[in-house]
Amino acid sequence: MKGQVMTDFVLKYSRKPIQRKEPSEKEWWTLRVDGASRSSGSEVGLLLQSPTGEHLEQAIRLGFPASNNEIEYEVIQSGLDLALAVSVSKLRVYSDSQLVVRHVQKEYEAKDERMARYLAKVRDTLQQFFEWTVEKIKRVENGRADALAGIAASLPIKEAILLPIHVQVNPSVTEDSTCNTIEASQTDSQEWMEDIMRYLRTGTLPEEPKQAHKIRVQAARFTLIGGHLYKWSFTGPYLRCLNHSEALYVLAELHGGVCGNHSGGRSLAHRAHSQGYYWPTMKKDASTYVKKCDKCQRHVPIPHAPLETLKPISGP
């Protein structure tokens, strides 16, 4: 009797066709971006819309010179970073830049070296989404993103209360260094983050056994939050990990910025740590930065004592 019941059960459900779940339009987010280079500077605006209709808006002012095509790439990269921060899996990107869209769609070839680096970074970021599309739209259909870029151009940062205007200090891609020593130091300062982030995301380790063991041990003290690397802290909140250029910017602001007091190297490194930042060479970089500060060198107390003990000379 039990065998007959089991046979009927198998026959009943084996004939039932497998129902495949079709992709739902409700799972797709949309990202509209626009940017332009004006006399007041370079500004970008982006609008991220959820499947249920909520909007995330950002107006960004670029703190570095950039061409129109570079600005279009910067705004797309900023929008992709924002989408990853809110855990978007399916994304449709709309831009009115025909060149950038055709680059991403592999219809045009990026012949310029800098454009090729921008394109490679955008494509690498897109691979982190489960599904994505990039489409060209008319400028009149992208009015809201264009308005956000206009706000960033016309409204002073101090008056941006209702809509915060973000300032991007450095471009998304870096220039190739002509000095080998500087290029090596910057690469080393960035690789410590990249290896750990790659291991935390995908579990990938370097091929060298000693380096793999080192990364595995170090990763236990780090975590990823919103796509950024943070270090566990024993006495406070998480510490935001910085690369070489970000570390120099933080040191400049803490040392000679609005609240800077031109403190010494150890004090400067301690301030950066207490503000919630971390990178492996904090003390060394802070000491080096203080020694190269022009104002500190000009106003430092000058010792008037001789280098050697004076020896009296008896007269004839």
C-alpha positions in Angstrom: 0.0 0.0 0.0 2.8 2.4 0.9 4.6 1.6 -2.4 1.5 2.4 -4.4 1.1 5.7 -2.7 4.7 6.6 -3.4 4.3 5.6 -7.0 1.2 7.8 -7.4 3.1 10.7 -5.8 6.1 10.5 -8.1 3.9 10.1 -11.3 1.7 13.1 -10.3 4.5 15.6 -9.7 6.9 14.3 -12.4 4.3 15.2 -15.1 4.1 18.8 -13.8 6.0 21.1 -16.0 8.9 23.0 -14.5 7.9 26.7 -14.0 10.8 29.0 -14.7 10.7 32.4 -13.1 10.8 35.1 -15.7 12.7 38.3 -15.0 10.4 40.8 -13.5 10.4 44.5 -14.4 9.9 45.3 -10.8 13.5 44.1 -10.0 15.2 46.7 -12.3 16.6 50.0 -11.1 17.2 52.9 -13.5 20.1 55.3 -13.4 20.0 58.6 -15.4 23.3 60.6 -15.6 24.4 63.8 -17.1 27.4 66.1 -16.8 28.9 69.1 -18.5 32.0 71.3 -18.4 31.1 75.0 -17.8 33.0 78.1 -17.1 32.4 77.7 -13.3 33.8 74.2 -13.4 32.8 70.6 -14.1 29.5 69.4 -12.6 27.6 66.1 -12.8 24.1 65.0 -11.7 22.7 61.5 -11.3 19.3 60.1 -10.5 18.9 56.6 -9.2 15.3 55.3 -9.2 14.2 52.1 -7.4 11.6 49.7 -8.8 9.0 51.1 -6.4 9.6 54.7 -7.5 11.9 56.1 -4.8 14.6 58.5 -6.0 18.2 59.0 -4.9 19.7 62.2 -6.3 23.3 63.4 -6.2 24.9 66.6 -7.5 28.7 66.4 -7.7 31.2 69.1 -8.4 34.5 67.9 -9.8 37.6 69.4 -8.2 39.9 68.8 -11.1 40.0 69.8 -14.8 38.2 67.3 -17.1 36.9 67.1 -20.7 33.3 66.5 -21.5 33.9 62.8 -22.3 35.8 62.4 -19.0 32.9 64.1 -17.1 30.4 61.6 -18.7 32.5 58.7 -17.6 32.9 60.2 -14.1 29.1 60.6 -13.6 28.5 57.0 -14.8 31.1 55.7 -12.4 29.7 57.7 -9.5 26.2 56.3 -10.3 27.4 52.7 -10.4 29.2 53.2 -7.1 25.9 54.6 -5.6 24.0 51.6 -7.0 26.4 49.1 -5.5 26.2 50.9 -2.2 22.5 50.2 -2.0 22.9 46.6 -3.2 21.3 46.9 -6.7 21.5 43.7 -8.7 19.8 44.7 -12.0 20.4 48.2 -13.4 19.5 50.1 -16.5 21.8 53.1 -17.2 20.6 56.0 -19.4 23.0 58.6 -20.7 22.8 61.2 -23.5 26.5 60.8 -24.4 26.6 58.8 -27.6 30.4 58.2 -27.4 30.4 56.8 -23.9 27.3 54.6 -24.6 28.9 53.2 -27.7 32.1 52.6 -25.9 30.4 50.5 -23.3 28.3 48.7 -25.9 31.6 47.8 -27.7 30.4 49.5 -30.9 33.1 52.2 -30.7 36.8 51.6 -29.8 38.4 53.8 -27.2 41.6 54.9 -29.0 42.6 57.5 -26.4 44.7 56.0 -23.6 42.8 57.9 -20.8 39.4 57.0 -22.3 40.5 53.4 -22.4 41.3 53.5 -18.7 37.9 55.0 -18.0 36.2 52.4 -20.1 38.0 49.5 -18.4 37.0 50.8 -15.0 33.4 51.3 -15.9 33.2 47.8 -17.5 34.8 46.2 -14.4 32.3 47.9 -12.2 29.4 46.8 -14.4 30.5 43.2 -14.0 29.6 43.4 -10.3 25.8 43.6 -11.2 23.8 40.5 -12.0 22.3 42.2 -15.1 22.8 45.6 -16.6 22.1 47.6 -19.8 23.5 51.0 -21.0 21.3 52.9 -23.4 21.4 56.2 -25.2 18.6 58.7 -24.7 17.9 62.2 -26.0 19.0 65.2 -24.0 15.4 66.4 -23.6 14.5 63.1 -21.9 17.3 63.5 -19.4 16.2 66.8 -18.0 16.2 65.9 -14.3 19.8 64.7 -14.3 20.8 67.8 -16.3 19.1 70.0 -13.7 21.1 68.4 -10.9 24.3 69.1 -12.8 23.1 72.7 -13.2 22.4 73.0 -9.4 26.0 71.9 -8.7 27.2 74.6 -11.1 25.1 77.5 -9.8 24.7 76.9 -6.1 27.6 77.6 -3.8 28.6 74.7 -1.6 27.9 76.6 1.6 24.3 77.3 0.5 23.6 73.7 -0.5 21.4 72.8 2.4 18.4 70.9 0.9 20.5 69.1 -1.7 24.0 68.4 -0.5 26.6 69.0 -3.3 29.4 66.4 -3.1 32.9 67.5 -4.1 35.1 64.9 -5.9 38.7 65.8 -5.4 40.4 63.2 -7.6 39.5 61.5 -10.9 38.4 57.9 -10.9 41.4 56.9 -13.0 45.0 57.9 -12.2 47.7 59.0 -14.6 50.7 56.8 -15.2 53.6 58.1 -13.2 56.9 58.9 -15.0 59.0 58.4 -11.9 59.6 54.8 -11.0 60.0 55.3 -7.3 56.8 57.3 -6.9 54.9 54.8 -9.1 56.1 51.9 -7.0 55.2 53.5 -3.7 51.7 54.4 -4.9 51.2 50.9 -6.3 52.3 49.3 -3.0 50.0 51.6 -1.0 47.0 50.6 -3.1 47.8 46.9 -3.4 47.4 46.3 0.3 43.8 47.3 0.0 43.1 45.6 -3.3 44.3 42.1 -2.2 42.3 42.2 1.0 39.2 43.5 -0.7 39.5 40.8 -3.4 39.8 38.1 -0.7 36.8 39.4 1.2 34.6 39.6 -1.9 35.5 36.5 -3.8 37.9 34.5 -1.5 40.7 34.9 -4.1 44.3 34.8 -2.7 47.7 35.6 -4.4 49.5 32.7 -5.9 52.6 33.1 -3.7 52.0 31.0 -0.5 53.6 33.5 1.9 51.6 36.4 0.5 48.4 34.4 0.5 49.0 33.5 4.2 49.6 37.2 5.0 46.4 38.4 3.3 44.4 35.6 5.0 45.6 36.8 8.4 45.2 40.5 7.7 41.7 40.1 6.3 40.4 38.9 9.7 40.8 42.5 10.9 39.0 44.1 8.0 35.4 44.2 6.6 33.6 45.6 3.6 30.8 48.1 4.1 29.1 49.7 1.1 32.0 48.7 -1.2 34.6 50.4 1.0 37.2 48.7 3.2 37.1 49.3 6.9 39.4 48.1 9.7 38.2 46.9 13.0 39.0 49.2 15.9 39.5 48.2 19.5 38.4 51.4 21.2 36.1 53.1 18.6 34.1 52.7 15.4 35.4 51.2 12.2 38.4 52.9 10.5 38.0 53.9 6.9 40.9 52.6 4.9 42.5 55.1 2.5 44.8 54.8 -0.6 47.8 57.0 -1.3 46.0 60.0 -2.8 43.2 59.9 -0.2 45.7 59.8 2.6 47.6 62.8 1.3 44.3 64.8 1.1 43.4 63.9 4.7 46.9 64.9 6.0 46.7 68.2 4.1 43.3 69.0 5.7 44.2 68.0 9.2 47.6 69.8 9.0 46.9 73.0 7.3 43.1 73.0 6.6 40.4 75.1 8.3 41.0 73.3 11.6 44.6 72.6 11.1 47.3 73.6 13.6 50.5 72.5 11.8 51.2 69.9 14.4 54.1 67.5 14.4 54.3 64.1 12.7 53.2 61.9 15.5 50.4 64.3 16.5 49.2 64.5 12.9 49.1 60.7 12.6 47.2 60.4 15.9 44.6 63.0 14.7 44.0 61.1 11.4 43.5 57.9 13.4 41.2 59.5 15.9 39.1 60.9 13.0 38.4 57.4 11.8 41.0 56.8 9.0 43.7 54.1 8.6 46.5 53.2 6.2 49.6 51.1 7.0 52.2 53.9 6.8 50.3 56.6 8.7 53.2 57.7 11.0 55.8 57.6 8.2 53.6 59.6 5.8 52.7 62.1 8.5 56.3 62.7 9.5 57.3 63.1 5.8 54.4 65.5 5.1 55.3 67.8 8.1 58.9 68.0 6.9 57.8 69.2 3.5 55.3 71.8 4.8 56.5 75.2 3.6 55.0 77.2 6.5 56.4 74.8 9.1 59.8 75.2 7.7 59.6 79.0 7.5 58.3 79.5 11.0 60.0 76.8 12.9 62.2 78.0 15.8 65.8 78.3 14.6 68.4 77.1 17.1 71.2 79.6 17.5 73.5 77.4 19.4 76.7 76.5 17.5 77.1 73.0 16.2 80.3 72.5 18.2 81.5 73.7 21.6 83.2 77.1 21.3 86.9 76.9 22.1 88.5 80.0 23.5 91.5 81.3 21.7 94.1 83.1 23.8 95.5 86.3 22.3 99.1 86.9 21.6 
